[in-house]
């Protein structure tokens, strides 16, 4: 089975009412995730480390520059599809003012977590969002 390495940038902000917001954009390329709300990211090039790939992908897809020093490595998630296994390197970033007007913020609360976005975001992103919420507010994954 082919293994594909991908890096993602997950922008988030904590709200005072124990809610969380994550930033997403509409995926416009052809493929299984077309039209879904997704975090910016893509393939890790052979000469890149995962963090460099996340920063490059944000510049290419969103048109803003972000700083490596703002990143926190969240972990590696796996997404198995029929012909390949995708390893997703996830990096957390704070809110950047330059994101304003370029995508949308999804509100996440303790009762529902990412469930209200079923069918609107790719399946692997549900686990990332729910894990982030639990880590920030419950101190656990």
N, CA, C and O atoms as a GROMACS GRO file, in nm:
protein
  564
    1UNK      N    1   0.084  -0.118   0.000
    1UNK     CA    2   0.000   0.000   0.000
    1UNK      C    3   0.089   0.124   0.000
    1UNK      O    4   0.189   0.130   0.072
    2UNK      N    5   0.053   0.222  -0.079
    2UNK     CA    6   0.126   0.348  -0.088
    2UNK      C    7   0.101   0.432   0.037
    2UNK      O    8  -0.011   0.437   0.088
    3UNK      N    9   0.207   0.498   0.086
    3UNK     CA   10   0.195   0.588   0.200
    3UNK      C   11   0.219   0.730   0.152
    3UNK      O   12   0.320   0.758   0.086
    4UNK      N   13   0.128   0.819   0.183
    4UNK     CA   14   0.136   0.959   0.144
    4UNK      C   15   0.154   1.043   0.270
    4UNK      O   16   0.076   1.030   0.365
    5UNK      N   17   0.256   1.130   0.271
    5UNK     CA   18   0.283   1.218   0.384
    5UNK      C   19   0.226   1.356   0.357
    5UNK      O   20   0.256   1.417   0.254
    6UNK      N   21   0.145   1.405   0.449
    6UNK     CA   22   0.076   1.533   0.434
    6UNK      C   23   0.094   1.614   0.562
    6UNK      O   24   0.096   1.558   0.672
    7UNK      N   25   0.107   1.746   0.548
    7UNK     CA   26   0.112   1.837   0.664
    7UNK      C   27  -0.010   1.928   0.661
    7UNK      O   28  -0.052   1.974   0.554
    8UNK      N   29  -0.065   1.954   0.779
    8UNK     CA   30  -0.180   2.043   0.793
    8UNK      C   31  -0.150   2.152   0.895
    8UNK      O   32  -0.075   2.132   0.990
    9UNK      N   33  -0.211   2.268   0.873
    9UNK     CA   34  -0.208   2.377   0.971
    9UNK      C   35  -0.348   2.391   1.027
    9UNK      O   36  -0.443   2.418   0.953
   10UNK      N   37  -0.362   2.373   1.156
   10UNK     CA   38  -0.491   2.386   1.223
   10UNK      C   39  -0.488   2.514   1.306
   10UNK      O   40  -0.426   2.519   1.412
   11UNK      N   41  -0.555   2.617   1.255
   11UNK     CA   42  -0.564   2.744   1.326
   11UNK      C   43  -0.680   2.735   1.424
   11UNK      O   44  -0.788   2.687   1.390
   12UNK      N   45  -0.656   2.782   1.546
   12UNK     CA   46  -0.762   2.775   1.646
   12UNK      C   47  -0.758   2.895   1.738
   12UNK      O   48  -0.657   2.965   1.748
   13UNK      N   49  -0.869   2.917   1.804
   13UNK     CA   50  -0.874   3.018   1.909
   13UNK      C   51  -0.972   2.971   2.016
   13UNK      O   52  -1.080   2.919   1.988
   14UNK      N   53  -0.930   2.991   2.141
   14UNK     CA   54  -1.013   2.956   2.254
   14UNK      C   55  -1.103   3.074   2.287
   14UNK      O   56  -1.060   3.189   2.285
   15UNK      N   57  -1.227   3.044   2.318
   15UNK     CA   58  -1.324   3.147   2.354
   15UNK      C   59  -1.346   3.144   2.504
   15UNK      O   60  -1.326   3.040   2.568
   16UNK      N   61  -1.388   3.256   2.562
   16UNK     CA   62  -1.401   3.261   2.708
   16UNK      C   63  -1.510   3.169   2.766
   16UNK      O   64  -1.509   3.141   2.885
   17UNK      N   65  -1.602   3.123   2.684
   17UNK     CA   66  -1.714   3.040   2.733
   17UNK      C   67  -1.687   2.890   2.717
   17UNK      O   68  -1.781   2.812   2.700
   18UNK      N   69  -1.561   2.850   2.722
   18UNK     CA   70  -1.519   2.710   2.702
   18UNK      C   71  -1.558   2.655   2.566
   18UNK      O   72  -1.579   2.535   2.550
   19UNK      N   73  -1.568   2.742   2.470
   19UNK     CA   74  -1.587   2.701   2.332
   19UNK      C   75  -1.455   2.722   2.259
   19UNK      O   76  -1.365   2.791   2.306
   20UNK      N   77  -1.448   2.659   2.145
   20UNK     CA   78  -1.329   2.661   2.062
   20UNK      C   79  -1.372   2.698   1.922
   20UNK      O   80  -1.483   2.663   1.880
   21UNK      N   81  -1.288   2.766   1.849
   21UNK     CA   82  -1.312   2.788   1.707
   21UNK      C   83  -1.191   2.739   1.629
   21UNK      O   84  -1.077   2.760   1.669
   22UNK      N   85  -1.219   2.673   1.516
   22UNK     CA   86  -1.114   2.628   1.425
   22UNK      C   87  -1.141   2.690   1.289
   22UNK      O   88  -1.256   2.703   1.248
   23UNK      N   89  -1.035   2.727   1.221
   23UNK     CA   90  -1.046   2.795   1.092
   23UNK      C   91  -1.038   2.693   0.979
   23UNK      O   92  -0.953   2.605   0.978
   24UNK      N   93  -1.130   2.708   0.884
   24UNK     CA   94  -1.134   2.618   0.768
   24UNK      C   95  -1.157   2.699   0.641
   24UNK      O   96  -1.197   2.816   0.645
   25UNK      N   97  -1.130   2.634   0.529
   25UNK     CA   98  -1.157   2.692   0.398
   25UNK      C   99  -1.222   2.586   0.312
   25UNK      O  100  -1.212   2.466   0.342
   26UNK      N  101  -1.289   2.626   0.206
   26UNK     CA  102  -1.352   2.531   0.116
   26UNK      C  103  -1.246   2.469   0.027
   26UNK      O  104  -1.166   2.540  -0.034
   27UNK      N  105  -1.246   2.338   0.020
   27UNK     CA  106  -1.152   2.266  -0.068
   27UNK      C  107  -1.206   2.276  -0.210
   27UNK      O  108  -1.319   2.235  -0.237
   28UNK      N  109  -1.125   2.329  -0.300
   28UNK     CA  110  -1.172   2.355  -0.435
   28UNK      C  111  -1.115   2.262  -0.541
   28UNK      O  112  -1.162   2.265  -0.655
   29UNK      N  113  -1.015   2.181  -0.507
   29UNK     CA  114  -0.959   2.093  -0.609
   29UNK      C  115  -1.050   1.973  -0.635
   29UNK      O  116  -1.139   1.943  -0.556
   30UNK      N  117  -1.027   1.907  -0.745
   30UNK     CA  118  -1.102   1.786  -0.775
   30UNK      C  119  -1.056   1.675  -0.681
   30UNK      O  120  -0.938   1.667  -0.646
   31UNK      N  121  -1.148   1.593  -0.641
   31UNK     CA  122  -1.111   1.482  -0.554
   31UNK      C  123  -1.222   1.455  -0.454
   31UNK      O  124  -1.326   1.520  -0.457
   32UNK      N  125  -1.198   1.360  -0.366
   32UNK     CA  126  -1.303   1.318  -0.274
   32UNK      C  127  -1.344   1.424  -0.171
   32UNK      O  128  -1.453   1.416  -0.115
   33UNK      N  129  -1.258   1.522  -0.145
   33UNK     CA  130  -1.290   1.624  -0.045
   33UNK      C  131  -1.335   1.757  -0.108
   33UNK      O  132  -1.351   1.856  -0.037
   34UNK      N  133  -1.354   1.758  -0.237
   34UNK     CA  134  -1.396   1.881  -0.306
   34UNK      C  135  -1.525   1.935  -0.243
   34UNK      O  136  -1.621   1.861  -0.222
   35UNK      N  137  -1.525   2.064  -0.214
   35UNK     CA  138  -1.642   2.130  -0.158
   35UNK      C  139  -1.654   2.120  -0.007
   35UNK      O  140  -1.741   2.184   0.052
   36UNK      N  141  -1.569   2.040   0.057
   36UNK     CA  142  -1.574   2.028   0.202
   36UNK      C  143  -1.491   2.139   0.268
   36UNK      O  144  -1.405   2.199   0.204
   37UNK      N  145  -1.519   2.164   0.394
   37UNK     CA  146  -1.443   2.261   0.472
   37UNK      C  147  -1.322   2.188   0.528
   37UNK      O  148  -1.335   2.083   0.592
   38UNK      N  149  -1.204   2.244   0.505
   38UNK     CA  150  -1.082   2.172   0.542
   38UNK      C  151  -0.974   2.267   0.591
   38UNK      O  152  -0.977   2.386   0.563
   39UNK      N  153  -0.879   2.210   0.664
   39UNK     CA  154  -0.762   2.284   0.708
   39UNK      C  155  -0.665   2.295   0.590
   39UNK      O  156  -0.658   2.203   0.509
   40UNK      N  157  -0.589   2.405   0.580
   40UNK     CA  158  -0.490   2.413   0.473
   40UNK      C  159  -0.379   2.311   0.494
   40UNK      O  160  -0.334   2.288   0.607
   41UNK      N  161  -0.336   2.252   0.385
   41UNK     CA  162  -0.229   2.154   0.394
   41UNK      C  163  -0.210   2.080   0.264
   41UNK      O  164  -0.284   2.102   0.168
   42UNK      N  165  -0.112   1.994   0.261
   42UNK     CA  166  -0.085   1.916   0.141
   42UNK      C  167   0.040   1.832   0.156
   42UNK      O  168   0.094   1.817   0.265
   43UNK      N  169   0.083   1.777   0.044
   43UNK     CA  170   0.196   1.684   0.039
   43UNK      C  171   0.324   1.745   0.097
   43UNK      O  172   0.351   1.864   0.080
   44UNK      N  173   0.399   1.661   0.165
   44UNK     CA  174   0.531   1.700   0.213
   44UNK      C  175   0.629   1.667   0.101
   44UNK      O  176   0.641   1.551   0.061
   45UNK      N  177   0.699   1.766   0.051
   45UNK     CA  178   0.796   1.747  -0.056
   45UNK      C  179   0.919   1.673  -0.003
   45UNK      O  180   0.948   1.680   0.117
   46UNK      N  181   0.992   1.602  -0.090
   46UNK     CA  182   1.108   1.524  -0.045
   46UNK      C  183   1.214   1.604   0.031
   46UNK      O  184   1.282   1.549   0.117
   47UNK      N  185   1.228   1.733   0.001
   47UNK     CA  186   1.332   1.814   0.065
   47UNK      C  187   1.280   1.893   0.186
   47UNK      O  188   1.351   1.980   0.237
   48UNK      N  189   1.158   1.864   0.233
   48UNK     CA  190   1.097   1.941   0.341
   48UNK      C  191   1.081   1.857   0.468
   48UNK      O  192   1.070   1.734   0.463
   49UNK      N  193   1.080   1.927   0.579
   49UNK     CA  194   1.033   1.866   0.702
   49UNK      C  195   0.884   1.901   0.713
   49UNK      O  196   0.840   1.997   0.649
   50UNK      N  197   0.807   1.827   0.791
   50UNK     CA  198   0.662   1.851   0.796
   50UNK      C  199   0.621   1.994   0.830
   50UNK      O  200   0.526   2.045   0.771
   51UNK      N  201   0.689   2.060   0.923
   51UNK     CA  202   0.653   2.197   0.958
   51UNK      C  203   0.673   2.291   0.839
   51UNK      O  204   0.589   2.378   0.814
   52UNK      N  205   0.782   2.274   0.766
   52UNK     CA  206   0.805   2.358   0.647
   52UNK      C  207   0.693   2.338   0.546
   52UNK      O  208   0.647   2.434   0.483
   53UNK      N  209   0.648   2.215   0.529
   53UNK     CA  210   0.540   2.187   0.434
   53UNK      C  211   0.411   2.256   0.477
   53UNK      O  212   0.340   2.311   0.392
   54UNK      N  213   0.380   2.254   0.605
   54UNK     CA  214   0.257   2.319   0.654
   54UNK      C  215   0.262   2.470   0.625
   54UNK      O  216   0.164   2.528   0.581
   55UNK      N  217   0.377   2.530   0.651
   55UNK     CA  218   0.393   2.675   0.629
   55UNK      C  219   0.382   2.706   0.479
   55UNK      O  220   0.316   2.803   0.440
   56UNK      N  221   0.446   2.625   0.396
   56UNK     CA  222   0.440   2.646   0.250
   56UNK      C  223   0.296   2.631   0.200
   56UNK      O  224   0.250   2.712   0.120
   57UNK      N  225   0.226   2.529   0.248
   57UNK     CA  226   0.089   2.506   0.204
   57UNK      C  227  -0.004   2.620   0.242
   57UNK      O  228  -0.092   2.657   0.165
   58UNK      N  229   0.015   2.677   0.360
   58UNK     CA  230  -0.066   2.792   0.401
   58UNK      C  231  -0.039   2.910   0.307
   58UNK      O  232  -0.132   2.979   0.264
   59UNK      N  233   0.087   2.933   0.275
   59UNK     CA  234   0.121   3.042   0.182
   59UNK      C  235   0.056   3.018   0.046
   59UNK      O  236   0.001   3.112  -0.014
   60UNK      N  237   0.061   2.895  -0.004
   60UNK     CA  238   0.005   2.864  -0.136
   60UNK      C  239  -0.147   2.868  -0.136
   60UNK      O  240  -0.207   2.925  -0.227
   61UNK      N  241  -0.210   2.810  -0.036
   61UNK     CA  242  -0.356   2.795  -0.035
   61UNK      C  243  -0.431   2.915   0.022
   61UNK      O  244  -0.540   2.948  -0.024
   62UNK      N  245  -0.372   2.981   0.121
   62UNK     CA  246  -0.442   3.089   0.190
   62UNK      C  247  -0.384   3.226   0.151
   62UNK      O  248  -0.454   3.327   0.157
   63UNK      N  249  -0.257   3.228   0.113
   63UNK     CA  250  -0.194   3.353   0.072
   63UNK      C  251  -0.142   3.435   0.187
   63UNK      O  252  -0.126   3.556   0.175
   64UNK      N  253  -0.114   3.371   0.301
   64UNK     CA  254  -0.056   3.444   0.413
   64UNK      C  255   0.072   3.374   0.459
   64UNK      O  256   0.090   3.254   0.437
   65UNK      N  257   0.159   3.450   0.522
   65UNK     CA  258   0.282   3.395   0.579
   65UNK      C  259   0.260   3.373   0.729
   65UNK      O  260   0.208   3.460   0.798
   66UNK      N  261   0.300   3.256   0.776
   66UNK     CA  262   0.291   3.224   0.918
   66UNK      C  263   0.430   3.188   0.969
   66UNK      O  264   0.519   3.156   0.890
   67UNK      N  265   0.447   3.193   1.099
   67UNK     CA  266   0.579   3.174   1.160
   67UNK      C  267   0.593   3.035   1.220
   67UNK      O  268   0.503   2.987   1.290
   68UNK      N  269   0.704   2.971   1.193
   68UNK     CA  270   0.732   2.840   1.251
   68UNK      C  271   0.733   2.846   1.403
   68UNK      O  272   0.695   2.750   1.469
   69UNK      N  273   0.777   2.958   1.459
   69UNK     CA  274   0.784   2.970   1.605
   69UNK      C  275   0.647   2.970   1.671
   69UNK      O  276   0.638   2.951   1.792
   70UNK      N  277   0.540   2.992   1.595
   70UNK     CA  278   0.404   2.990   1.648
   70UNK      C  279   0.345   2.849   1.650
   70UNK      O  280   0.238   2.828   1.708
   71UNK      N  281   0.411   2.755   1.588
   71UNK     CA  282   0.356   2.620   1.571
   71UNK      C  283   0.374   2.533   1.695
   71UNK      O  284   0.474   2.543   1.767
   72UNK      N  285   0.274   2.448   1.717
   72UNK     CA  286   0.282   2.341   1.816
   72UNK      C  287   0.245   2.213   1.744
   72UNK      O  288   0.140   2.205   1.680
   73UNK      N  289   0.330   2.114   1.753
   73UNK     CA  290   0.301   1.986   1.688
   73UNK      C  291   0.192   1.914   1.767
   73UNK      O  292   0.209   1.887   1.886
   74UNK      N  293   0.082   1.882   1.701
   74UNK     CA  294  -0.030   1.815   1.767
   74UNK      C  295  -0.018   1.664   1.759
   74UNK      O  296  -0.052   1.594   1.855
   75UNK      N  297   0.030   1.613   1.646
   75UNK     CA  298   0.044   1.469   1.632
   75UNK      C  299   0.030   1.425   1.488
   75UNK      O  300   0.017   1.507   1.397
   76UNK      N  301   0.032   1.294   1.470
   76UNK     CA  302   0.017   1.234   1.338
   76UNK      C  303  -0.112   1.153   1.338
   76UNK      O  304  -0.134   1.069   1.425
   77UNK      N  305  -0.195   1.180   1.241
   77UNK     CA  306  -0.322   1.108   1.225
   77UNK      C  307  -0.316   1.027   1.097
   77UNK      O  308  -0.248   1.065   1.001
   78UNK      N  309  -0.384   0.916   1.096
   78UNK     CA  310  -0.384   0.828   0.979
   78UNK      C  311  -0.521   0.830   0.913
   78UNK      O  312  -0.624   0.827   0.981
   79UNK      N  313  -0.521   0.833   0.782
   79UNK     CA  314  -0.644   0.827   0.704
   79UNK      C  315  -0.622   0.723   0.594
   79UNK      O  316  -0.552   0.749   0.496
   80UNK      N  317  -0.682   0.607   0.612
   80UNK     CA  318  -0.668   0.500   0.514
   80UNK      C  319  -0.780   0.506   0.412
   80UNK      O  320  -0.898   0.507   0.447
   81UNK      N  321  -0.742   0.512   0.286
   81UNK     CA  322  -0.836   0.509   0.174
   81UNK      C  323  -0.802   0.387   0.091
   81UNK      O  324  -0.697   0.326   0.112
   82UNK      N  325  -0.888   0.349  -0.004
   82UNK     CA  326  -0.867   0.221  -0.073
   82UNK      C  327  -0.728   0.196  -0.129
   82UNK      O  328  -0.679   0.083  -0.119
   83UNK      N  329  -0.661   0.294  -0.188
   83UNK     CA  330  -0.533   0.267  -0.253
   83UNK      C  331  -0.411   0.322  -0.180
   83UNK      O  332  -0.298   0.307  -0.228
   84UNK      N  333  -0.432   0.387  -0.062
   84UNK     CA  334  -0.317   0.444   0.008
   84UNK      C  335  -0.350   0.471   0.154
   84UNK      O  336  -0.466   0.476   0.195
   85UNK      N  337  -0.245   0.488   0.229
   85UNK     CA  338  -0.255   0.530   0.368
   85UNK      C  339  -0.195   0.670   0.376
   85UNK      O  340  -0.081   0.691   0.336
   86UNK      N  341  -0.273   0.764   0.428
   86UNK     CA  342  -0.228   0.902   0.437
   86UNK      C  343  -0.192   0.932   0.582
   86UNK      O  344  -0.274   0.915   0.672
   87UNK      N  345  -0.068   0.976   0.603
   87UNK     CA  346  -0.024   1.017   0.736
   87UNK      C  347  -0.029   1.169   0.741
   87UNK      O  348   0.039   1.237   0.664
   88UNK      N  349  -0.110   1.221   0.832
   88UNK     CA  350  -0.135   1.364   0.843
   88UNK      C  351  -0.058   1.421   0.962
   88UNK      O  352  -0.089   1.391   1.078
   89UNK      N  353   0.042   1.503   0.935
   89UNK     CA  354   0.118   1.572   1.039
   89UNK      C  355   0.043   1.701   1.069
   89UNK      O  356   0.029   1.787   0.982
   90UNK      N  357  -0.007   1.715   1.192
   90UNK     CA  358  -0.092   1.828   1.227
   90UNK      C  359  -0.017   1.925   1.317
   90UNK      O  360   0.036   1.888   1.422
   91UNK      N  361  -0.015   2.052   1.274
   91UNK     CA  362   0.048   2.159   1.350
   91UNK      C  363  -0.057   2.261   1.389
   91UNK      O  364  -0.136   2.306   1.306
   92UNK      N  365  -0.058   2.298   1.516
   92UNK     CA  366  -0.150   2.400   1.567
   92UNK      C  367  -0.088   2.537   1.552
   92UNK      O  368   0.032   2.557   1.576
   93UNK      N  369  -0.172   2.632   1.513
   93UNK     CA  370  -0.130   2.772   1.503
   93UNK      C  371  -0.237   2.859   1.565
   93UNK      O  372  -0.355   2.825   1.561
   94UNK      N  373  -0.197   2.972   1.623
   94UNK     CA  374  -0.296   3.065   1.677
   94UNK      C  375  -0.366   3.139   1.563
   94UNK      O  376  -0.330   3.125   1.446
   95UNK      N  377  -0.467   3.215   1.600
   95UNK     CA  378  -0.537   3.300   1.504
   95UNK      C  379  -0.439   3.404   1.449
   95UNK      O  380  -0.364   3.466   1.524
   96UNK      N  381  -0.441   3.422   1.319
   96UNK     CA  382  -0.366   3.528   1.253
   96UNK      C  383  -0.468   3.628   1.197
   96UNK      O  384  -0.563   3.587   1.131
   97UNK      N  385  -0.450   3.759   1.221
   97UNK     CA  386  -0.543   3.857   1.166
   97UNK      C  387  -0.560   3.846   1.014
   97UNK      O  388  -0.667   3.877   0.961
   98UNK      N  389  -0.457   3.802   0.944
   98UNK     CA  390  -0.463   3.790   0.798
   98UNK      C  391  -0.560   3.683   0.751
   98UNK      O  392  -0.592   3.677   0.633
   99UNK      N  393  -0.609   3.597   0.841
   99UNK     CA  394  -0.709   3.496   0.803
   99UNK      C  395  -0.848   3.558   0.782
   99UNK      O  396  -0.933   3.500   0.715
  100UNK      N  397  -0.868   3.676   0.839
  100UNK     CA  398  -0.998   3.743   0.831
  100UNK      C  399  -1.045   3.754   0.686
  100UNK      O  400  -0.973   3.807   0.601
  101UNK      N  401  -1.164   3.706   0.658
  101UNK     CA  402  -1.223   3.716   0.526
  101UNK      C  403  -1.175   3.612   0.426
  101UNK      O  404  -1.216   3.615   0.310
  102UNK      N  405  -1.089   3.519   0.469
  102UNK     CA  406  -1.034   3.420   0.376
  102UNK      C  407  -1.096   3.282   0.393
  102UNK      O  408  -1.076   3.196   0.308
  103UNK      N  409  -1.169   3.260   0.498
  103UNK     CA  410  -1.230   3.130   0.525
  103UNK      C  411  -1.338   3.151   0.628
  103UNK      O  412  -1.403   3.256   0.631
  104UNK      N  413  -1.359   3.051   0.714
  104UNK     CA  414  -1.456   3.069   0.820
  104UNK      C  415  -1.413   2.996   0.946
  104UNK      O  416  -1.335   2.900   0.941
  105UNK      N  417  -1.466   3.042   1.056
  105UNK     CA  418  -1.439   2.982   1.186
  105UNK      C  419  -1.556   2.894   1.224
  105UNK      O  420  -1.671   2.939   1.222
  106UNK      N  421  -1.528   2.769   1.259
  106UNK     CA  422  -1.631   2.676   1.305
  106UNK      C  423  -1.628   2.675   1.458
  106UNK      O  424  -1.522   2.659   1.518
  107UNK      N  425  -1.744   2.691   1.519
  107UNK     CA  426  -1.752   2.692   1.665
  107UNK      C  427  -1.770   2.549   1.715
  107UNK      O  428  -1.854   2.474   1.665
  108UNK      N  429  -1.690   2.513   1.815
  108UNK     CA  430  -1.691   2.379   1.873
  108UNK      C  431  -1.725   2.393   2.022
  108UNK      O  432  -1.662   2.470   2.094
  109UNK      N  433  -1.826   2.318   2.067
  109UNK     CA  434  -1.861   2.322   2.208
  109UNK      C  435  -1.852   2.182   2.269
  109UNK      O  436  -1.846   2.082   2.197
  110UNK      N  437  -1.850   2.176   2.400
  110UNK     CA  438  -1.829   2.049   2.470
  110UNK      C  439  -1.939   1.947   2.442
  110UNK      O  440  -1.910   1.828   2.430
  111UNK      N  441  -2.062   1.991   2.432
  111UNK     CA  442  -2.174   1.898   2.414
  111UNK      C  443  -2.170   1.826   2.280
  111UNK      O  444  -2.196   1.706   2.273
  112UNK      N  445  -2.136   1.899   2.175
  112UNK     CA  446  -2.144   1.843   2.039
  112UNK      C  447  -2.009   1.816   1.975
  112UNK      O  448  -2.000   1.735   1.882
  113UNK      N  449  -1.904   1.882   2.023
  113UNK     CA  450  -1.774   1.876   1.959
  113UNK      C  451  -1.790   1.901   1.809
  113UNK      O  452  -1.854   1.999   1.771
  114UNK      N  453  -1.734   1.817   1.723
  114UNK     CA  454  -1.738   1.843   1.578
  114UNK      C  455  -1.862   1.784   1.510
  114UNK      O  456  -1.877   1.799   1.388
  115UNK      N  457  -1.949   1.720   1.584
  115UNK     CA  458  -2.066   1.651   1.527
  115UNK      C  459  -2.153   1.739   1.436
  115UNK      O  460  -2.199   1.689   1.333
  116UNK      N  461  -2.177   1.867   1.469
  116UNK     CA  462  -2.261   1.948   1.380
  116UNK      C  463  -2.205   1.965   1.238
  116UNK      O  464  -2.277   2.007   1.147
  117UNK      N  465  -2.079   1.932   1.219
  117UNK     CA  466  -2.015   1.949   1.088
  117UNK      C  467  -2.002   1.818   1.011
  117UNK      O  468  -1.929   1.810   0.913
  118UNK      N  469  -2.073   1.715   1.056
  118UNK     CA  470  -2.075   1.586   0.987
  118UNK      C  471  -2.117   1.608   0.843
  118UNK      O  472  -2.219   1.672   0.816
  119UNK      N  473  -2.038   1.556   0.749
  119UNK     CA  474  -2.065   1.572   0.607
  119UNK      C  475  -2.015   1.703   0.549
  119UNK      O  476  -2.017   1.721   0.428
  120UNK      N  477  -1.970   1.794   0.634
  120UNK     CA  478  -1.919   1.923   0.588
  120UNK      C  479  -1.767   1.931   0.597
  120UNK      O  480  -1.705   2.014   0.530
  121UNK      N  481  -1.707   1.845   0.680
  121UNK     CA  482  -1.561   1.838   0.693
  121UNK      C  483  -1.518   1.693   0.671
  121UNK      O  484  -1.597   1.602   0.695
  122UNK      N  485  -1.396   1.670   0.625
  122UNK     CA  486  -1.349   1.533   0.606
  122UNK      C  487  -1.348   1.456   0.739
  122UNK      O  488  -1.327   1.514   0.845
  123UNK      N  489  -1.372   1.328   0.732
  123UNK     CA  490  -1.380   1.245   0.853
  123UNK      C  491  -1.258   1.255   0.943
  123UNK      O  492  -1.276   1.266   1.065
  124UNK      N  493  -1.135   1.252   0.890
  124UNK     CA  494  -1.020   1.261   0.982
  124UNK      C  495  -1.018   1.390   1.064
  124UNK      O  496  -0.964   1.392   1.175
  125UNK      N  497  -1.076   1.497   1.010
  125UNK     CA  498  -1.072   1.625   1.080
  125UNK      C  499  -1.159   1.624   1.206
  125UNK      O  500  -1.134   1.700   1.298
  126UNK      N  501  -1.261   1.538   1.209
  126UNK     CA  502  -1.343   1.526   1.330
  126UNK      C  503  -1.257   1.484   1.448
  126UNK      O  504  -1.267   1.542   1.557
  127UNK      N  505  -1.173   1.384   1.428
  127UNK     CA  506  -1.089   1.336   1.538
  127UNK      C  507  -0.991   1.444   1.583
  127UNK      O  508  -0.969   1.461   1.703
  128UNK      N  509  -0.932   1.518   1.488
  128UNK     CA  510  -0.838   1.624   1.522
  128UNK      C  511  -0.907   1.732   1.607
  128UNK      O  512  -0.855   1.773   1.710
  129UNK      N  513  -1.024   1.775   1.562
  129UNK     CA  514  -1.097   1.880   1.633
  129UNK      C  515  -1.138   1.833   1.772
  129UNK      O  516  -1.120   1.905   1.870
  130UNK      N  517  -1.192   1.713   1.780
  130UNK     CA  518  -1.236   1.661   1.909
  130UNK      C  519  -1.119   1.642   2.004
  130UNK      O  520  -1.130   1.671   2.123
  131UNK      N  521  -1.006   1.592   1.953
  131UNK     CA  522  -0.886   1.577   2.036
  131UNK      C  523  -0.836   1.713   2.085
  131UNK      O  524  -0.797   1.726   2.201
  132UNK      N  525  -0.838   1.812   1.998
  132UNK     CA  526  -0.792   1.946   2.037
  132UNK      C  527  -0.881   2.001   2.149
  132UNK      O  528  -0.830   2.053   2.248
  133UNK      N  529  -1.011   1.988   2.133
  133UNK     CA  530  -1.102   2.038   2.237
  133UNK      C  531  -1.073   1.968   2.370
  133UNK      O  532  -1.059   2.034   2.473
  134UNK      N  533  -1.066   1.836   2.368
  134UNK     CA  534  -1.044   1.759   2.491
  134UNK      C  535  -0.911   1.795   2.556
  134UNK      O  536  -0.902   1.802   2.679
  135UNK      N  537  -0.809   1.819   2.475
  135UNK     CA  538  -0.678   1.856   2.529
  135UNK      C  539  -0.684   1.993   2.594
  135UNK      O  540  -0.630   2.011   2.704
  136UNK      N  541  -0.747   2.089   2.530
  136UNK     CA  542  -0.753   2.226   2.582
  136UNK      C  543  -0.841   2.240   2.704
  136UNK      O  544  -0.807   2.311   2.798
  137UNK      N  545  -0.956   2.173   2.703
  137UNK     CA  546  -1.055   2.196   2.807
  137UNK      C  547  -1.069   2.083   2.908
  137UNK      O  548  -1.110   2.107   3.021
  138UNK      N  549  -1.036   1.963   2.871
  138UNK     CA  550  -1.050   1.851   2.962
  138UNK      C  551  -0.915   1.796   3.009
  138UNK      O  552  -0.909   1.712   3.099
  139UNK      N  553  -0.806   1.843   2.946
  139UNK     CA  554  -0.674   1.796   2.982
  139UNK      C  555  -0.649   1.651   2.946
  139UNK      O  556  -0.564   1.585   3.007
  140UNK      N  557  -0.721   1.602   2.847
  140UNK     CA  558  -0.703   1.462   2.806
  140UNK      C  559  -0.730   1.445   2.658
  140UNK      O  560  -0.792   1.530   2.594
  141UNK      N  561  -0.683   1.334   2.606
  141UNK     CA  562  -0.718   1.294   2.469
  141UNK      C  563  -0.784   1.160   2.480
  141UNK      O  564  -0.824   1.101   2.379
   0.00000   0.00000   0.00000
